[in-house]
């Protein structure tokens, strides 16, 4: 089953923008495929303002979040996988959602069991009336 995180990120983003709030992404900057300005990373995390007036060409895809933003007056191309997003929230009031650590949800294969030995070695049928 695919992750629900990209869908939740898009839904929370829309909800915050519809309510005229500033959406922020809390990102684990130490993950693979995260391209953010390292100068602004603190303790392995970075907070990104993704409001429509702060970014250009925002794409909230299932496999990649990408946009262009300015840091210290300089434009940077930002890209990261949705799995690197730790939370989406509003700057003004903190409303939003933090995401739990993702785990592999695929079920474990059943363990083989041996049928109990009923003794005798031959199956028997019993007539029930």
Phi, psi and omega in degrees: 000140180285158180291144176271354184303312180300324180291319178292322178300313179297317182295315179294321177301309180300317181299315180294317180294318178300330180265016177057040176250164182264110181282131176243143172251129171265121190237138172280100185285350181274354180288157175297150175068015176265119180242099179225160177293115185296338180299334184259007179276131177234125180053038177079007182230155176219144176254126183245127174279116181246027178293152183304330181272359180254345184230163174236145174056046180291128174235120177252075184273172179289330183251341184207138170252126183218146177190172175246135181219162180254134175233120181059032179083359181249135181282138177229142172271119182254135173210145181196152175283149179303332180297340180279348180281120180268341180185159175230127182206166180269135177299321188291322186224000178076003179293139179158217184208136168261142183261141175287162176299130181283140175234164177287116183270005181292136183292148176287144178294147180296145178281137180293138178239149177259136180294147179297142181278116182272358180084160177085327176085337181248139176290149178232150176250147180234130179277127179248127180248000000 
